């Protein structure tokens, strides 16, 4: 599965701007600056938080997981966020 994490502060800025501009119908998709696999994200997390245990992803079944695997949650053409997953973790860790 792949994800396109966007920082919550950036989402708040987008929503505030949209709210201040009045009704506009369907909102545009918005995603973070990178599309990463779960494994990549877990590796970055482990590195930043110095976790030595290995994290192993296991394939799961079901409609919801199939949807995520299809990429329905991604919008690389609307990568409006600037804060990467790694930078988010560093900031959250007081860095």
MITI-291099 format. One record per atom (N, C-alpha, C): residue in one letter; residue number from 1; x negated, y negated, z negated; atom name. Coordinates in nm, 4 decimals. Layout:
N
  r    k      east     north        up   a
  A  NUM         X         Y         Z  CA
...
This chain:
95
  r    k      east     north        up   a
  X    1   -0.0836    0.1173    0.0000   N
  X    1    0.0000    0.0000    0.0000  CA
  X    1   -0.0883   -0.1239    0.0000   C
  X    2   -0.0385   -0.2284    0.0633   N
  X    2   -0.1115   -0.3544    0.0699  CA
  X    2   -0.0280   -0.4654    0.0071   C
  X    3   -0.0995   -0.5623   -0.0478   N
  X    3   -0.0352   -0.6754   -0.1128  CA
  X    3   -0.1025   -0.8045   -0.0688   C
  X    4   -0.0309   -0.9134   -0.0825   N
  X    4   -0.0809   -1.0458   -0.0458  CA
  X    4   -0.0520   -1.1405   -0.1625   C
  X    5   -0.1260   -1.1214   -0.2689   N
  X    5   -0.1000   -1.1943   -0.3933  CA
  X    5   -0.1149   -1.3447   -0.3747   C
  X    6   -0.0236   -1.4161   -0.4369   N
  X    6   -0.0278   -1.5620   -0.4365  CA
  X    6   -0.0162   -1.6086   -0.5807   C
  X    7   -0.0966   -1.7048   -0.6159   N
  X    7   -0.0999   -1.7558   -0.7534  CA
  X    7    0.0342   -1.8194   -0.7907   C
  X    8    0.0777   -1.7944   -0.9118   N
  X    8    0.2069   -1.8451   -0.9585  CA
  X    8    0.2124   -1.9981   -0.9559   C
  X    9    0.1004   -2.0639   -0.9799   N
  X    9    0.0987   -2.2106   -0.9741  CA
  X    9    0.1215   -2.2599   -0.8323   C
  X   10    0.0669   -2.1883   -0.7359   N
  X   10    0.0883   -2.2270   -0.5966  CA
  X   10    0.2334   -2.2054   -0.5555   C
  X   11    0.2940   -2.0986   -0.6040   N
  X   11    0.4357   -2.0745   -0.5772  CA
  X   11    0.5195   -2.1864   -0.6381   C
  X   12    0.4868   -2.2264   -0.7599   N
  X   12    0.5602   -2.3353   -0.8259  CA
  X   12    0.5497   -2.4645   -0.7452   C
  X   13    0.4329   -2.4941   -0.6921   N
  X   13    0.4154   -2.6150   -0.6098  CA
  X   13    0.5011   -2.6084   -0.4833   C
  X   14    0.5024   -2.4919   -0.4202   N
  X   14    0.5835   -2.4748   -0.2993  CA
  X   14    0.7308   -2.4939   -0.3307   C
  X   15    0.7778   -2.4292   -0.4369   N
  X   15    0.9194   -2.4384   -0.4735  CA
  X   15    0.9580   -2.5794   -0.5155   C
  X   16    0.8689   -2.6481   -0.5853   N
  X   16    0.8962   -2.7865   -0.6258  CA
  X   16    0.9105   -2.8746   -0.5027   C
  X   17    0.8204   -2.8586   -0.4074   N
  X   17    0.8290   -2.9365   -0.2842  CA
  X   17    0.9574   -2.9095   -0.2083   C
  X   18    0.9972   -2.7832   -0.2017   N
  X   18    1.1209   -2.7482   -0.1332  CA
  X   18    1.2425   -2.8038   -0.2063   C
  X   19    1.2419   -2.7972   -0.3390   N
  X   19    1.3542   -2.8490   -0.4170  CA
  X   19    1.3674   -3.0002   -0.4005   C
  X   20    1.2547   -3.0677   -0.3955   N
  X   20    1.2573   -3.2138   -0.3803  CA
  X   20    1.2995   -3.2580   -0.2412   C
  X   21    1.2882   -3.1696   -0.1416   N
  X   21    1.3256   -3.2073   -0.0051  CA
  X   21    1.4720   -3.1772    0.0259   C
  X   22    1.5426   -3.1172   -0.0678   N
  X   22    1.6849   -3.0901   -0.0495  CA
  X   22    1.7104   -2.9585    0.0222   C
  X   23    1.8381   -2.9267    0.0418   N
  X   23    1.8751   -2.8002    0.1043  CA
  X   23    1.8151   -2.7870    0.2450   C
  X   24    1.7659   -2.6670    0.2745   N
  X   24    1.7066   -2.6480    0.4072  CA
  X   24    1.7325   -2.5086    0.4635   C
  X   25    1.8199   -2.4332    0.4013   N
  X   25    1.8502   -2.3006    0.4525  CA
  X   25    1.7497   -2.1970    0.4055   C
  X   26    1.7214   -2.1024    0.4897   N
  X   26    1.6303   -1.9931    0.4571  CA
  X   26    1.4897   -2.0467    0.4337   C
  X   27    1.4302   -2.0048    0.3245   N
  X   27    1.2957   -2.0512    0.2907  CA
  X   27    1.1916   -1.9763    0.3722   C
  X   28    1.0830   -2.0427    0.4069   N
  X   28    0.9771   -1.9747    0.4818  CA
  X   28    0.9032   -1.8752    0.3925   C
  X   29    0.8496   -1.7718    0.4537   N
  X   29    0.7657   -1.6776    0.3805  CA
  X   29    0.6393   -1.7497    0.3351   C
  X   30    0.5842   -1.7056    0.2243   N
  X   30    0.4595   -1.7628    0.1739  CA
  X   30    0.3802   -1.6522    0.1064   C
  X   31    0.2531   -1.6450    0.1399   N
  X   31    0.1682   -1.5433    0.0803  CA
  X   31    0.0334   -1.5997    0.0436   C
  X   32   -0.0414   -1.5212   -0.0285   N
  X   32   -0.1752   -1.5599   -0.0683  CA
  X   32   -0.2732   -1.5518    0.0474   C
  X   33   -0.3980   -1.5868    0.0209   N
  X   33   -0.4961   -1.5987    0.1283  CA
  X   33   -0.5477   -1.4666    0.1847   C
  X   34   -0.5224   -1.3548    0.1153   N
  X   34   -0.5785   -1.2275    0.1592  CA
  X   34   -0.4760   -1.1159    0.1508   C
  X   35   -0.4846   -1.0247    0.2441   N
  X   35   -0.4098   -0.8994    0.2364  CA
  X   35   -0.5092   -0.7945    0.1888   C
  X   36   -0.4759   -0.7296    0.0775   N
  X   36   -0.5664   -0.6306    0.0190  CA
  X   36   -0.4898   -0.5047   -0.0177   C
  X   37   -0.5606   -0.3926   -0.0126   N
  X   37   -0.4999   -0.2676   -0.0568  CA
  X   37   -0.4981   -0.2654   -0.2095   C
  X   38   -0.4142   -0.1781   -0.2618   N
  X   38   -0.4101   -0.1605   -0.4065  CA
  X   38   -0.5473   -0.1204   -0.4586   C
  X   39   -0.6142   -0.0330   -0.3837   N
  X   39   -0.7464    0.0137   -0.4257  CA
  X   39   -0.8475   -0.1012   -0.4303   C
  X   40   -0.8425   -0.1887   -0.3309   N
  X   40   -0.9326   -0.3051   -0.3307  CA
  X   40   -0.9057   -0.3947   -0.4508   C
  X   41   -0.7778   -0.4185   -0.4775   N
  X   41   -0.7410   -0.5045   -0.5901  CA
  X   41   -0.7833   -0.4426   -0.7228   C
  X   42   -0.7646   -0.3103   -0.7354   N
  X   42   -0.8048   -0.2416   -0.8581  CA
  X   42   -0.9559   -0.2480   -0.8759   C
  X   43   -1.0310   -0.2355   -0.7671   N
  X   43   -1.1767   -0.2445   -0.7740  CA
  X   43   -1.2234   -0.3819   -0.8185   C
  X   44   -1.1606   -0.4851   -0.7672   N
  X   44   -1.1940   -0.6226   -0.8080  CA
  X   44   -1.1617   -0.6420   -0.9552   C
  X   45   -1.0451   -0.5951   -0.9969   N
  X   45   -1.0042   -0.6043   -1.1378  CA
  X   45   -1.1061   -0.5335   -1.2270   C
  X   46   -1.1439   -0.4112   -1.1883   N
  X   46   -1.2399   -0.3337   -1.2676  CA
  X   46   -1.3735   -0.4060   -1.2780   C
  X   47   -1.4170   -0.4657   -1.1687   N
  X   47   -1.5443   -0.5372   -1.1695  CA
  X   47   -1.5421   -0.6601   -1.2585   C
  X   48   -1.4361   -0.7367   -1.2487   N
  X   48   -1.4276   -0.8605   -1.3280  CA
  X   48   -1.4122   -0.8299   -1.4762   C
  X   49   -1.3318   -0.7306   -1.5091   N
  X   49   -1.3088   -0.6961   -1.6494  CA
  X   49   -1.4032   -0.5878   -1.7004   C
  X   50   -1.5004   -0.5502   -1.6176   N
  X   50   -1.6056   -0.4548   -1.6545  CA
  X   50   -1.5481   -0.3224   -1.7065   C
  X   51   -1.4537   -0.2692   -1.6331   N
  X   51   -1.3928   -0.1401   -1.6660  CA
  X   51   -1.4723   -0.0323   -1.5935   C
  X   52   -1.5246    0.0617   -1.6667   N
  X   52   -1.6101    0.1644   -1.6082  CA
  X   52   -1.5321    0.2867   -1.5599   C
  X   53   -1.4143    0.3096   -1.6172   N
  X   53   -1.3355    0.4233   -1.5739  CA
  X   53   -1.2916    0.4030   -1.4295   C
  X   54   -1.2894    0.5103   -1.3547   N
  X   54   -1.2458    0.4975   -1.2161  CA
  X   54   -1.0934    0.4934   -1.2107   C
  X   55   -1.0451    0.4198   -1.1160   N
  X   55   -0.9014    0.4099   -1.0937  CA
  X   55   -0.8737    0.4806   -0.9621   C
  X   56   -0.7867    0.5784   -0.9683   N
  X   56   -0.7551    0.6551   -0.8486  CA
  X   56   -0.6079    0.6368   -0.8151   C
  X   57   -0.5831    0.5887   -0.6958   N
  X   57   -0.4450    0.5723   -0.6505  CA
  X   57   -0.3936    0.7052   -0.5979   C
  X   58   -0.2709    0.7343   -0.6293   N
  X   58   -0.2083    0.8555   -0.5789  CA
  X   58   -0.0930    0.8165   -0.4888   C
  X   59   -0.0794    0.8883   -0.3818   N
  X   59    0.0283    0.8616   -0.2882  CA
  X   59    0.1618    0.8955   -0.3539   C
  X   60    0.2577    0.8087   -0.3334   N
  X   60    0.3899    0.8300   -0.3904  CA
  X   60    0.4906    0.8308   -0.2765   C
  X   61    0.6022    0.8924   -0.3002   N
  X   61    0.7061    0.8999   -0.1995  CA
  X   61    0.8291    0.8209   -0.2397   C
  X   62    0.9195    0.8111   -0.1503   N
  X   62    1.0442    0.7416   -0.1778  CA
  X   62    1.0616    0.6200   -0.0880   C
  X   63    1.1860    0.5753   -0.0784   N
  X   63    1.2190    0.4639    0.0112  CA
  X   63    1.1451    0.3352   -0.0232   C
  X   64    1.1369    0.3016   -0.1509   N
  X   64    1.0708    0.1766   -0.1898  CA
  X   64    0.9225    0.1785   -0.1537   C
  X   65    0.8573    0.2890   -0.1794   N
  X   65    0.7151    0.2988   -0.1466  CA
  X   65    0.6947    0.2985    0.0043   C
  X   66    0.7863    0.3619    0.0766   N
  X   66    0.7777    0.3594    0.2227  CA
  X   66    0.7907    0.2164    0.2750   C
  X   67    0.8782    0.1373    0.2139   N
  X   67    0.8919   -0.0031    0.2546  CA
  X   67    0.7620   -0.0803    0.2326   C
  X   68    0.7009   -0.0634    0.1163   N
  X   68    0.5744   -0.1320    0.0894  CA
  X   68    0.4657   -0.0854    0.1856   C
  X   69    0.4621    0.0432    0.2129   N
  X   69    0.3623    0.0946    0.3062  CA
  X   69    0.3841    0.0399    0.4472   C
  X   70    0.5073    0.0025    0.4803   N
  X   70    0.5370   -0.0516    0.6128  CA
  X   70    0.4825   -0.1936    0.6302   C
  X   71    0.4507   -0.2596    0.5181   N
  X   71    0.4001   -0.3969    0.5246  CA
  X   71    0.5083   -0.5036    0.5185   C
  X   72    0.6291   -0.4648    0.4826   N
  X   72    0.7406   -0.5587    0.4777  CA
  X   72    0.7157   -0.6740    0.3796   C
  X   73    0.6288   -0.6520    0.2836   N
  X   73    0.5998   -0.7522    0.1810  CA
  X   73    0.4860   -0.8458    0.2208   C
  X   74    0.4355   -0.8349    0.3414   N
  X   74    0.3210   -0.9147    0.3847  CA
  X   74    0.3624   -1.0223    0.4849   C
  X   75    0.2905   -1.1321    0.4819   N
  X   75    0.3132   -1.2393    0.5797  CA
  X   75    0.1798   -1.3092    0.6097   C
  X   76    0.0853   -1.2367    0.6690   N
  X   76   -0.0462   -1.2965    0.6933  CA
  X   76   -0.0414   -1.4216    0.7807   C
  X   77    0.0633   -1.4362    0.8608   N
  X   77    0.0774   -1.5553    0.9433  CA
  X   77    0.1187   -1.6785    0.8604   C
  X   78    0.1590   -1.6558    0.7363   N
  X   78    0.1965   -1.7644    0.6443  CA
  X   78    0.1159   -1.7548    0.5157   C
  X   79   -0.0128   -1.7396    0.5301   N
  X   79   -0.1031   -1.7326    0.4141  CA
  X   79   -0.1296   -1.8744    0.3661   C
  X   80   -0.0400   -1.9254    0.2829   N
  X   80   -0.0498   -2.0647    0.2381  CA
  X   80   -0.1255   -2.0794    0.1070   C
  X   81   -0.1367   -1.9727    0.0324   N
  X   81   -0.2091   -1.9787   -0.0941  CA
  X   81   -0.3588   -1.9928   -0.0711   C
  X   82   -0.4274   -2.0541   -0.1663   N
  X   82   -0.5716   -2.0751   -0.1576  CA
  X   82   -0.6489   -1.9937   -0.2608   C
  X   83   -0.5806   -1.9522   -0.3670   N
  X   83   -0.6470   -1.8829   -0.4776  CA
  X   83   -0.6441   -1.7330   -0.4518   C
  X   84   -0.7611   -1.6738   -0.4395   N
  X   84   -0.7715   -1.5303   -0.4130  CA
  X   84   -0.7387   -1.4503   -0.5393   C
  X   85   -0.7184   -1.3209   -0.5214   N
  X   85   -0.6960   -1.2298   -0.6343  CA
  X   85   -0.8130   -1.2368   -0.7319   C
  X   86   -0.9344   -1.2346   -0.6783   N
  X   86   -1.0533   -1.2409   -0.7649  CA
  X   86   -1.0575   -1.3718   -0.8418   C
  X   87   -1.0311   -1.4835   -0.7746   N
  X   87   -1.0353   -1.6130   -0.8432  CA
  X   87   -0.9262   -1.6226   -0.9487   C
  X   88   -0.8096   -1.5680   -0.9192   N
  X   88   -0.7007   -1.5649   -1.0173  CA
  X   88   -0.7449   -1.4913   -1.1426   C
  X   89   -0.8081   -1.3744   -1.1273   N
  X   89   -0.8523   -1.2964   -1.2419  CA
  X   89   -0.9613   -1.3691   -1.3193   C
  X   90   -1.0519   -1.4321   -1.2472   N
  X   90   -1.1591   -1.5087   -1.3139  CA
  X   90   -1.0992   -1.6224   -1.3948   C
  X   91   -1.0033   -1.6934   -1.3362   N
  X   91   -0.9375   -1.8042   -1.4076  CA
  X   91   -0.8617   -1.7536   -1.5291   C
  X   92   -0.7944   -1.6379   -1.5144   N
  X   92   -0.7169   -1.5804   -1.6252  CA
  X   92   -0.8080   -1.5301   -1.7363   C
  X   93   -0.9322   -1.4989   -1.7009   N
  X   93   -1.0275   -1.4463   -1.7965  CA
  X   93   -1.1085   -1.5601   -1.8614   C
  X   94   -1.0663   -1.6837   -1.8371   N
  X   94   -1.1344   -1.7983   -1.8978  CA
  X   94   -1.2578   -1.8421   -1.8221   C
  X   95   -1.2707   -1.7951   -1.6987   N
  X   95   -1.3907   -1.8207   -1.6225  CA
  X   95   -1.3874   -1.9396   -1.5379   C
